[in-house]
Amino acid sequence: MGEVRSARESIFYTVVLAATIALLYTFQAEFQDSLPIRFSSYDEIESVFGVLENAEESKYDFESERSCNHTFYELTHGEEGRLDNGTLTGVHIFLRHGHRTAMDSKRAKKTPRNLCDIRSTVKKMMINQKACFTSLLESAMSVYTQSDKCISSQLTALGVEQHKRLGSFLRSRYSSFTPDFAVHSTTYSRTFLSALSFLSTFDKSICTKTAIQPTKDTYFRGEAKPCPSSNLLKKYFKEKTWTNTSIEYRQKLTKLYKDTWLDVIADQLFIESCSSSCFSHRCKTSAKHEKCLTDNDFKNFTSMVASVNYEYFKNENYQRHSYLSVKPLIKRLFSETQSYQIYSGHDLTIGAILSYFDFFPSFRIPFASRVVFEFFEGDSFRVLFNGVQIFPKLLNQTVQIAEFSDEEKFKKLFPSSKSMKDACSKQLIKNFRRRKRHLDS
């Protein structure tokens, strides 16, 4: 009897399991766009670039760190173009460049050569997207076409792929209309190439009609001049400093990465994590843990960086700087609700826009991030960050431009200023210094 009962239970659970799996597949088929389908970053990178020689040894848990967009999930999912009862009249897309090498030339040279050798890819772009190139852009591309060596701050093969995937995804979301997009980029090779990679899948026809417009302004303010006080405020950000770490742990990281600056170490560590094959200080089973980083070391570090980043974005001087930096841009966007623009910039660009709308991430701005402004009939708008609506906070809703006001935010950040002219003056900084000396005394 016991064996028969056991057999019946086995059959019963098998049937239940099969039915459950069938339901899950049905649910996924019906709601494919909204399900959080995860990719294996290691398998994807290996299939595209072949950078992993030993997949099992190279696998590493980086799910707690989002700075890479290494799973490609956020690049291929999002709510752009999916507002109920809304007819689009304009779209403005702000991009951060994709994965790059380290800012320091010595560290950049440690990047795997096959991530830096994108000569054939760039040469094809220069042929197929010829109209997008100005003389300045052609000159910037020479770093990719003339050598396979890794130099500082250059876009990698992973960065190219990130923007190709993002371009393809946003094309699928905005396929119902085909307006002519104007394209802008800061004057860095990594932002130019990110824009070209994005356009190659978003809309190839753009590069048969118009050139990418270069700008030296990180915040795309157009004709508006930067505020003097905005630049001066950079000196008063709360420095990203070590927190919640033991002296031994801090000494371990600074010794391994030969630097004491938290942000420099974080930048290098997360650049490596994006293409896990070049994670230089990962512990092997036989290694002494004081000479390498364990899984727990990395998780503890990312947790600390999350806390530090949040405090950095919340710092009032950072918010003041961000407000003054992007206010001219926001004002211009509200007057261009029936135009279509693409801007290729930096984490500074994205971070300032997020700050303006009171969104303070607890993580580093991921490579290939985007902020999208969608404008609709009736002069309403909404803002999305990496596919998630951040303004207005009530999802699937918009705000009338005529009803939008940042007056309270301005008063909070600049209580002694009556206008933007006052806030932009150097006198603001003098008053700030005087008040700071008074508080410190």
Secondary structure, DSSP 8 states (H G I E B T S, - for coil): -HHHHHHHHHHHHHHHHHHHHHHHHHHHHHTTTTS-----HHHHHHHHH---S-HHHH----TT--TT-TTSTTTS---TT--TT--EEEEEEEEE---B--SSHHHHTTS-HHHH--HHHHHHHHHHTGGG--HHHHHHHHHHHS--S--TT-B-HHHHHHHHHHHHHHHHHSTT-----EEEEESSHHHHHHHHHHHHHH-GGGGGT---EEES-TT--TT----HHHHHHGGGS------S--HHHHHHHHHHHT---HHHHHHHHHHHHHTGGG-TTB--TTS-GGGSB-HHHHHHHHHHHHHHHHHHHH-HHHHHHHHHHHHHHHHHHTT-TT-EEEEEE-HHHHHHHHHHTT---SS---TT-EEEEEEETTTEEEEEETTEEEESSSTT--EEGGG---HHHHHHH-TT-SSHHHHHSHHHHHHHHHHHHHHH-
